[in-house]
Amino acid sequence: MSIANCNVYRVYRCCNCKAEIGINQLASDDWFKNCPMCKQDELIIKSAKLSINTIVDGQTPQTIGSLADKNRDIKLKNGEIKEKKKPPRPWWRKSDKINFDILKNPRRYIETGKT
């Protein structure tokens, strides 16, 4: 796979009018130079984010992360690896829901354990 065929999200900033423009491009595409707002040749690249997709056996394009998740699920099913146990909840988190009564008077809850 060639990097030139990968998508890049580039954020440009105009030095003249301070406008910021985000554009999806191929890595092989030329950089924009002219600001679409003020039409000046003042654009610089503020940031760029590379997005790599892979194709496996003619399937739809997938990200590296989705392939890793798929491989992990297969290994779990085959017993090659074991599921990691979730760490125990902290003492102050008794359930998945937030008890907003504690937030009203946290000092009282810390000192007495009562809401």
Backbone torsions as a table, in degrees:
resi	resn	phi	psi	omega
1	MET	NA	138.6	-179.3
2	SER	-98.3	138.2	176.7
3	ILE	-62.8	-27.3	-178.6
4	ALA	-61.5	-24.2	-179.0
5	ASN	-91.9	0.8	-178.5
6	CYS	-84.7	150.7	176.6
7	ASN	-80.7	141.9	176.8
8	VAL	-129.3	130.9	173.2
9	TYR	-98.6	111.5	-178.1
10	ARG	-108.5	135.5	174.1
11	VAL	-108.0	119.1	179.4
12	TYR	-101.8	150.2	174.1
13	ARG	-129.8	134.8	179.0
14	CYS	-87.5	126.5	178.2
15	CYS	-72.9	-20.2	-177.5
16	ASN	-84.6	-59.0	-174.9
17	CYS	-103.7	-0.6	177.3
18	LYS	67.0	15.0	177.5
19	ALA	-71.5	147.3	175.3
20	GLU	-117.3	133.0	-176.4
21	ILE	-129.2	127.5	176.5
22	GLY	-105.4	129.6	-174.7
23	ILE	-138.6	134.4	171.2
24	ASN	-85.5	128.7	-179.6
25	GLN	-141.1	165.8	167.9
26	LEU	-78.0	150.1	179.9
27	ALA	-61.1	-27.3	-179.0
28	SER	-81.7	-11.7	-179.3
29	ASP	-68.1	149.0	175.3
30	ASP	-68.6	151.6	176.3
31	TRP	-71.7	148.8	172.8
32	PHE	-74.0	143.6	179.8
33	LYS	-118.6	-32.5	-176.7
34	ASN	-97.5	130.6	178.1
35	CYS	-70.3	129.5	178.5
36	PRO	-71.3	-16.6	-179.1
37	MET	-84.1	-55.5	-174.6
38	CYS	-106.4	-2.7	176.3
39	LYS	65.7	15.0	179.4
40	GLN	-90.2	156.7	178.4
41	ASP	-88.3	64.3	-172.0
42	GLU	-128.7	14.2	-176.7
43	LEU	-78.7	137.8	171.5
44	ILE	-127.3	156.6	178.4
45	ILE	-84.1	121.2	177.9
46	LYS	-85.0	-42.9	177.3
47	SER	-156.2	158.9	177.4
48	ALA	-142.8	137.6	-178.6
49	LYS	-127.3	121.0	-178.1
50	LEU	-87.5	133.3	178.0
51	SER	-117.2	112.0	-177.2
52	ILE	-103.0	122.6	173.7
53	ASN	-109.8	146.5	177.8
54	THR	-123.2	153.2	177.0
55	ILE	-119.9	125.7	-178.6
56	VAL	-118.7	122.8	176.9
57	ASP	51.7	39.7	176.0
58	GLY	72.3	10.6	178.1
59	GLN	-74.9	176.9	176.7
60	THR	-66.6	152.5	179.4
61	PRO	-57.1	137.9	-179.4
62	GLN	-131.6	154.8	175.7
63	THR	-82.9	162.5	177.3
64	ILE	-59.4	-39.5	-179.7
65	GLY	-63.4	-40.5	-179.7
66	SER	-68.4	-34.2	175.9
67	LEU	-67.5	-38.5	178.2
68	ALA	-64.3	-41.5	177.8
69	ASP	-63.2	-41.2	179.5
70	LYS	-63.5	-44.3	178.8
71	ASN	-63.9	-38.0	178.7
72	ARG	-64.1	-43.4	179.5
73	ASP	-62.1	-39.3	178.6
74	ILE	-65.3	-43.3	179.7
75	LYS	-66.3	-36.6	175.8
76	LEU	-63.3	-43.5	-179.2
77	LYS	-63.5	-39.9	-178.7
78	ASN	-81.8	-4.4	179.0
79	GLY	78.8	13.7	179.8
80	GLU	-73.2	-29.9	175.6
81	ILE	-133.5	161.3	179.6
82	LYS	-110.2	149.8	177.5
83	GLU	-65.9	133.6	177.2
84	LYS	-73.3	139.0	177.5
85	LYS	-76.9	144.1	175.8
86	LYS	-70.7	141.5	177.3
87	PRO	-66.3	151.8	-179.8
88	PRO	-64.8	151.8	178.3
89	ARG	-67.6	146.3	175.0
90	PRO	-64.9	158.0	-176.6
91	TRP	-58.0	-29.7	-176.0
92	TRP	-86.4	-3.3	-178.8
93	ARG	-116.3	90.8	-174.8
94	LYS	-80.8	-23.3	179.4
95	SER	-146.5	178.4	178.8
96	ASP	-73.9	-19.7	-178.3
97	LYS	-89.9	147.0	178.1
98	ILE	-85.3	129.7	177.1
99	ASN	-89.0	102.4	-176.0
100	PHE	-69.6	-17.7	175.9
101	ASP	-64.6	-33.2	177.4
102	ILE	-65.1	-38.2	-178.3
103	LEU	-68.9	-23.9	179.2
104	LYS	-68.5	-36.5	-179.8
105	ASN	-143.2	73.2	-175.4
106	PRO	-64.7	-32.6	-179.4
107	ARG	-62.1	-44.2	178.8
108	ARG	-60.8	-42.2	-179.7
109	TYR	-65.0	-40.2	-179.7
110	ILE	-66.9	-41.1	-176.6
111	GLU	-76.8	-38.0	-173.5
112	THR	-113.8	-20.7	-176.0
113	GLY	81.9	7.1	-178.8
114	LYS	-111.4	148.8	178.4
115	THR	-88.7	NA	NA
